[in-house]
């Protein structure tokens, strides 16, 4: 079994004093197909091509021909966000880095299989099946599986498996890979059962965010004309005229509020929106995650409260309104203008803000500039020259 073979190889490396990076042993087990003899042969080849610091993960990927995990994560994240531009750029990176499109498709299919297992186990520990995955990778895959959904995962696996069998003959493998990804991104063009399930799953997600206030308000307005007609003692002609005038009033709010969102549903979706903003621009994510909240929503705009004027001004100067607007569109399908106001009452010690502060290591290359940091934490204003 893979678990026993991996433990055996790690024991051999420790006895021989060989340094092997984390994640290399699972690659050796995969390449050997479960054979102990082949696993030892593959491990020996890796040690022969290793440097003074041992076998690194990058060297193992290059020698064994497997796909870099970062490329797979980028591709899966793009599928989850329905971001075609990022997905096709990832394919270009795959080709430019010398990876085989067939191997990438096979590895992507295996990753989708792993996501289906993670999605099926839900809150249970998936380590009982996916034993070789580290905890951070498992948590990332749980997030990806939740964003994609079981129906979309099943459909994507079918498309990838079918495309993998067609990657032969005179057709360019890159072309087939791009067509596979294009079909995965467009479930609306699939009239089959899997495409219909995928569309239903998307609709159910959007419906879970829709408010119930529109139904209640429409029911209240339809009852009001009945009370008016019952309390008045005017002639029948005037009664009919009042009823006729009340009919469009009862129908109009329902159509006007169809697909509306209330403040509760937006705040419930706020963590997912912030996560989508993080992939678009880290500066915008830093400004919003630690010191912002949704205050109001109407038919034209979404009002965002930011804790101080400095952070608000930095948000506006960086043209982050469009970033946040696109995140609302992709996550919940709501297209509104973004308005920012200062609201000092926002709690900056919420769990999302604490997570932002702890996740930003001091050595991270992608940090706020000095001006933006002062604006966020102290409310400073930049004086233009």
C-alpha positions as CSV (number, residue, x, y, z in Angstrom):
1,X,0.0,0.0,0.0
2,X,1.2,3.6,-0.6
3,X,1.2,4.5,3.0
4,X,3.4,1.6,4.0
5,X,5.7,2.1,1.0
6,X,6.1,5.8,1.8
7,X,7.0,5.1,5.4
8,X,9.6,2.5,4.2
9,X,11.2,4.9,1.9
10,X,11.4,7.6,4.6
11,X,13.0,5.1,6.9
12,X,15.7,4.2,4.3
13,X,16.5,7.9,3.7
14,X,16.9,8.5,7.4
15,X,19.2,5.4,7.8
16,X,21.3,6.5,4.8
17,X,21.4,10.2,6.0
18,X,19.9,11.5,2.8
19,X,18.0,14.8,2.9
20,X,14.7,14.6,1.0
21,X,12.4,17.6,0.8
22,X,8.8,17.4,2.0
23,X,6.5,16.1,-0.7
24,X,9.2,14.1,-2.6
25,X,8.4,10.7,-1.2
26,X,4.7,10.8,-2.4
27,X,6.0,11.6,-5.9
28,X,8.3,8.6,-5.8
29,X,5.4,6.4,-4.7
30,X,3.2,7.7,-7.5
31,X,6.0,7.2,-10.1
32,X,6.6,3.6,-8.9
33,X,3.0,2.5,-9.2
34,X,3.2,0.8,-5.8
35,X,6.2,-1.4,-6.7
36,X,9.0,-1.5,-4.0
37,X,11.7,-2.3,-6.5
38,X,10.6,0.5,-8.9
39,X,10.3,2.9,-5.9
40,X,13.9,2.2,-4.9
41,X,15.1,2.6,-8.5
42,X,13.3,6.0,-8.8
43,X,14.6,7.2,-5.5
44,X,18.2,6.2,-6.6
45,X,17.8,8.2,-9.8
46,X,16.7,11.3,-7.8
47,X,19.6,11.0,-5.4
48,X,22.0,10.7,-8.4
49,X,20.7,14.0,-9.7
50,X,20.5,15.8,-6.4
51,X,22.7,18.6,-5.2
52,X,24.6,19.1,-1.9
53,X,21.4,20.0,-0.1
54,X,19.6,16.7,-1.1
55,X,16.6,16.1,-3.2
56,X,14.4,19.3,-3.5
57,X,10.8,19.3,-4.5
58,X,11.5,21.2,-7.7
59,X,14.2,18.7,-8.8
60,X,11.9,15.8,-8.2
61,X,9.1,17.4,-10.3
62,X,11.4,18.1,-13.2
63,X,13.0,14.6,-13.2
64,X,9.8,12.7,-12.7
65,X,7.7,14.8,-15.0
66,X,4.9,15.7,-12.6
67,X,3.1,19.0,-12.6
68,X,4.1,21.6,-10.0
69,X,1.4,21.9,-7.3
70,X,1.3,25.7,-7.6
71,X,0.2,25.4,-11.2
72,X,-2.6,23.0,-10.3
73,X,-3.7,25.3,-7.5
74,X,-3.8,28.2,-9.8
75,X,-5.8,26.3,-12.4
76,X,-8.3,25.0,-9.8
77,X,-8.7,28.5,-8.2
78,X,-9.4,29.9,-11.7
79,X,-12.1,27.2,-12.3
80,X,-13.6,28.0,-8.9
81,X,-13.7,31.7,-9.6
82,X,-14.9,31.2,-13.3
83,X,-11.9,33.3,-14.3
84,X,-11.1,32.3,-17.9
85,X,-8.3,34.8,-18.3
86,X,-6.3,33.4,-15.3
87,X,-7.0,29.8,-16.4
88,X,-5.6,30.3,-19.9
89,X,-2.6,32.2,-18.6
90,X,-1.9,29.2,-16.3
91,X,-2.1,26.9,-19.4
92,X,0.5,29.2,-21.1
93,X,2.7,28.9,-18.0
94,X,2.4,25.1,-18.1
95,X,3.6,25.0,-21.8
96,X,6.3,27.6,-21.3
97,X,7.7,25.8,-18.3
98,X,8.1,22.6,-20.4
99,X,5.4,20.5,-18.9
100,X,3.6,17.9,-21.0
101,X,-0.1,18.9,-21.6
102,X,-1.1,15.3,-21.3
103,X,0.6,15.0,-17.9
104,X,-0.9,18.3,-16.7
105,X,-4.4,17.1,-17.8
106,X,-3.9,13.8,-16.0
107,X,-2.7,15.5,-12.8
108,X,-5.6,18.0,-13.0
109,X,-8.0,15.1,-13.3
110,X,-6.4,13.5,-10.2
111,X,-6.7,16.8,-8.3
112,X,-10.4,17.0,-9.2
113,X,-10.8,13.4,-8.0
114,X,-9.2,14.5,-4.7
115,X,-11.5,17.5,-4.4
116,X,-14.5,15.2,-4.9
117,X,-13.3,13.0,-2.0
118,X,-12.8,16.1,0.2
119,X,-16.2,17.4,-0.7
120,X,-17.9,14.1,0.0
121,X,-16.2,13.8,3.5
122,X,-17.2,17.3,4.4
123,X,-16.1,18.0,8.0
124,X,-14.7,14.5,8.5
125,X,-11.0,13.9,8.2
126,X,-10.0,13.2,4.6
127,X,-6.5,12.1,5.8
128,X,-7.8,8.6,6.1
129,X,-7.9,8.4,2.2
130,X,-5.5,11.3,1.1
131,X,-2.8,10.4,3.6
132,X,0.1,12.1,1.8
133,X,-1.3,15.6,1.8
134,X,-0.1,18.1,4.4
135,X,-2.6,20.0,6.5
136,X,-2.3,23.3,4.7
137,X,-2.9,21.7,1.3
138,X,-5.9,19.8,2.8
139,X,-7.4,23.1,4.1
140,X,-6.8,24.7,0.7
141,X,-8.6,21.8,-1.1
142,X,-11.5,22.0,1.3
143,X,-12.0,25.7,0.4
144,X,-11.7,24.9,-3.3
145,X,-14.2,22.0,-3.1
146,X,-16.7,24.2,-1.3
147,X,-16.4,27.0,-3.9
148,X,-16.7,24.7,-6.9
149,X,-19.5,22.4,-5.7
150,X,-20.0,18.6,-6.1
151,X,-22.0,18.9,-9.4
152,X,-19.4,21.1,-11.0
153,X,-16.6,18.8,-9.8
154,X,-18.3,15.8,-11.3
155,X,-18.9,17.5,-14.6
156,X,-15.3,18.8,-14.7
157,X,-13.9,15.3,-14.1
158,X,-16.0,13.9,-16.9
159,X,-14.8,16.6,-19.3
160,X,-11.1,16.2,-18.3
161,X,-11.3,12.3,-18.6
162,X,-13.0,12.5,-22.0
163,X,-10.4,15.1,-23.2
164,X,-7.5,13.0,-21.9
165,X,-8.6,10.1,-24.1
166,X,-8.7,12.4,-27.2
167,X,-5.1,13.8,-26.7
168,X,-3.7,11.6,-29.4
169,X,-3.1,11.7,-33.1
170,X,-2.4,14.8,-35.0
171,X,-4.3,17.2,-32.8
172,X,-2.1,19.5,-30.7
173,X,-2.2,18.6,-27.0
174,X,-2.2,22.2,-26.0
175,X,-5.3,22.8,-28.2
176,X,-7.1,19.9,-26.5
177,X,-6.1,21.2,-23.1
178,X,-7.5,24.7,-23.8
179,X,-10.7,23.2,-25.2
180,X,-11.1,21.1,-22.1
181,X,-10.7,24.2,-19.8
182,X,-13.1,26.2,-22.0
183,X,-15.8,23.5,-21.6
184,X,-15.3,23.4,-17.9
185,X,-15.8,27.1,-17.6
186,X,-19.0,27.1,-19.7
187,X,-21.6,24.8,-18.2
188,X,-24.3,26.9,-19.8
189,X,-23.3,25.5,-23.2
190,X,-23.8,21.9,-22.0
191,X,-27.4,20.7,-22.6
192,X,-26.7,17.4,-20.9
193,X,-27.6,16.2,-17.4
194,X,-24.2,17.2,-15.9
195,X,-24.4,20.8,-17.4
196,X,-28.0,21.1,-16.0
197,X,-26.9,20.0,-12.6
198,X,-24.1,22.5,-12.7
199,X,-26.4,25.4,-13.5
200,X,-28.9,24.3,-10.9
201,X,-26.1,24.3,-8.3
202,X,-25.1,27.8,-9.2
203,X,-28.7,29.0,-9.0
204,X,-29.1,27.4,-5.6
205,X,-26.0,29.2,-4.3
206,X,-27.3,32.5,-5.5
207,X,-30.8,31.7,-4.1
208,X,-29.3,31.0,-0.7
209,X,-28.1,34.6,-0.6
210,X,-31.5,36.1,-1.7
211,X,-33.6,37.8,1.0
212,X,-37.1,36.8,2.1
213,X,-38.2,40.4,2.7
214,X,-39.4,40.8,-0.9
215,X,-42.0,38.0,-0.6
216,X,-43.3,39.3,2.7
217,X,-43.5,42.9,1.5
218,X,-45.4,41.8,-1.6
219,X,-47.9,39.8,0.5
220,X,-48.4,42.8,2.7
221,X,-49.1,45.0,-0.2
222,X,-51.6,42.6,-1.8
223,X,-53.6,42.5,1.5
224,X,-53.9,46.3,1.8
225,X,-56.3,46.9,-1.2
226,X,-58.7,44.2,0.2
227,X,-58.9,46.0,3.6
228,X,-59.6,49.3,1.8
229,X,-62.4,47.8,-0.4
230,X,-64.0,46.2,2.6
231,X,-64.0,49.2,4.8
232,X,-65.4,51.7,2.3
233,X,-69.1,51.9,1.5
234,X,-68.7,53.6,-1.9
235,X,-70.7,52.5,-5.0
236,X,-69.6,49.4,-6.9
237,X,-68.1,51.4,-9.7
238,X,-65.7,53.2,-7.4
239,X,-64.9,49.9,-5.7
240,X,-64.0,48.3,-9.0
241,X,-61.8,51.3,-9.9
242,X,-59.9,51.0,-6.6
243,X,-59.3,47.4,-7.1
244,X,-58.1,48.0,-10.7
245,X,-55.7,50.7,-9.4
246,X,-54.4,48.3,-6.7
247,X,-53.6,45.5,-9.0
248,X,-50.5,46.9,-10.6
249,X,-49.3,48.0,-7.1
250,X,-49.4,44.4,-6.0
251,X,-47.5,43.0,-9.0
252,X,-44.9,45.8,-9.4
253,X,-43.0,45.3,-6.1
254,X,-42.5,41.6,-6.9
255,X,-40.9,42.3,-10.2
256,X,-38.9,45.2,-9.0
257,X,-37.5,43.3,-6.0
258,X,-36.8,40.0,-7.9
259,X,-33.2,38.9,-7.3
260,X,-32.7,41.7,-4.7
261,X,-30.2,41.3,-1.8
262,X,-30.6,42.6,1.7
263,X,-27.9,43.7,4.2
264,X,-28.0,40.3,6.0
265,X,-27.3,38.3,2.9
266,X,-24.4,40.6,1.8
267,X,-22.8,40.4,5.3
268,X,-23.2,36.6,5.2
269,X,-21.3,36.5,1.8
270,X,-18.7,39.1,2.9
271,X,-15.9,36.6,3.8
272,X,-16.2,34.9,0.4
273,X,-16.1,38.3,-1.3
274,X,-13.0,39.3,0.7
275,X,-11.4,36.1,-0.3
276,X,-12.1,36.8,-4.0
277,X,-10.7,40.3,-3.6
278,X,-7.5,38.8,-2.2
279,X,-6.9,37.0,-5.4
280,X,-7.4,40.2,-7.4
281,X,-5.3,42.7,-5.5
282,X,-3.7,42.3,-2.1
283,X,-3.7,46.0,-1.2
284,X,-7.5,46.1,-1.6
285,X,-7.8,43.0,0.5
286,X,-5.7,44.4,3.3
287,X,-7.8,47.6,3.4
288,X,-11.1,45.8,3.5
289,X,-10.5,42.7,5.5
290,X,-9.3,44.4,8.7
291,X,-11.4,47.6,8.8
292,X,-14.5,47.5,6.5
293,X,-18.0,46.2,6.6
294,X,-21.2,46.4,4.4
295,X,-23.5,49.1,5.7
296,X,-26.3,49.3,3.2
297,X,-27.5,48.2,-0.3
298,X,-30.1,49.5,-2.6
299,X,-31.0,49.3,-6.3
300,X,-28.0,51.4,-7.4
301,X,-25.2,51.1,-4.9
302,X,-23.6,49.1,-2.1
303,X,-22.3,51.3,0.8
304,X,-19.1,50.1,2.4
305,X,-18.1,51.5,5.8
306,X,-14.3,51.9,6.5
307,X,-13.1,52.6,10.0
308,X,-11.2,55.9,9.3
309,X,-10.8,58.5,6.7
310,X,-7.3,57.6,5.9
311,X,-8.1,54.1,4.9
312,X,-11.1,55.3,3.0
313,X,-9.0,57.7,1.0
314,X,-6.4,55.1,0.3
315,X,-9.1,52.7,-0.9
316,X,-10.5,55.4,-3.3
317,X,-7.0,56.5,-4.6
318,X,-6.0,53.0,-5.4
319,X,-9.2,52.6,-7.6
320,X,-10.3,49.6,-5.5
321,X,-14.0,50.2,-6.1
322,X,-13.9,48.4,-9.4
323,X,-12.0,45.5,-7.8
324,X,-14.7,45.1,-5.1
325,X,-17.5,45.5,-7.6
326,X,-16.1,42.7,-9.7
327,X,-15.8,40.5,-6.6
328,X,-19.5,41.1,-5.8
329,X,-20.4,40.1,-9.4
330,X,-18.4,36.9,-9.5
331,X,-19.3,35.7,-6.0
332,X,-23.0,36.5,-5.7
333,X,-23.9,37.9,-9.1
334,X,-24.8,41.4,-7.8
335,X,-23.7,44.4,-9.9
336,X,-23.9,47.7,-8.0
337,X,-21.9,50.8,-7.7
338,X,-19.5,50.9,-4.7
339,X,-19.8,53.8,-2.3
340,X,-17.3,54.3,0.7
341,X,-18.1,56.1,3.9
342,X,-16.3,56.5,7.2
343,X,-17.7,54.5,10.1
344,X,-15.6,54.5,13.3
345,X,-17.9,52.0,14.9
346,X,-16.6,49.1,12.9
347,X,-15.0,46.4,15.0
348,X,-11.4,46.0,13.9
349,X,-10.9,43.1,16.3
350,X,-13.2,40.7,14.5
351,X,-11.9,37.2,13.5
352,X,-11.4,38.2,9.9
353,X,-9.3,41.2,10.9
354,X,-7.2,39.1,13.3
355,X,-6.7,36.5,10.6
356,X,-5.5,39.3,8.3
357,X,-3.0,40.6,10.8
358,X,-1.6,37.1,11.7
359,X,-1.4,35.9,8.0
360,X,0.7,38.9,6.9
361,X,4.2,37.9,7.8
362,X,6.8,40.8,8.1
363,X,8.9,39.2,5.4
364,X,6.1,39.0,2.9
365,X,7.0,40.8,-0.4
366,X,3.5,41.9,-1.1
367,X,2.8,44.3,1.8
368,X,1.2,47.7,2.1
369,X,3.3,50.7,1.3
370,X,4.2,53.0,4.1
371,X,1.6,55.5,3.2
372,X,-1.1,52.9,2.9
373,X,-0.2,51.3,6.2
374,X,-0.3,54.7,8.0
375,X,-3.6,55.4,6.4
376,X,-5.1,52.1,7.5
377,X,-3.8,52.0,11.1
378,X,-3.5,55.7,12.1
379,X,-5.9,57.4,9.7
380,X,-3.0,59.5,8.1
381,X,-3.6,61.5,4.9
382,X,-1.1,61.7,2.1
383,X,-0.2,65.3,1.2
384,X,0.3,65.5,-2.5
385,X,3.4,67.4,-3.8
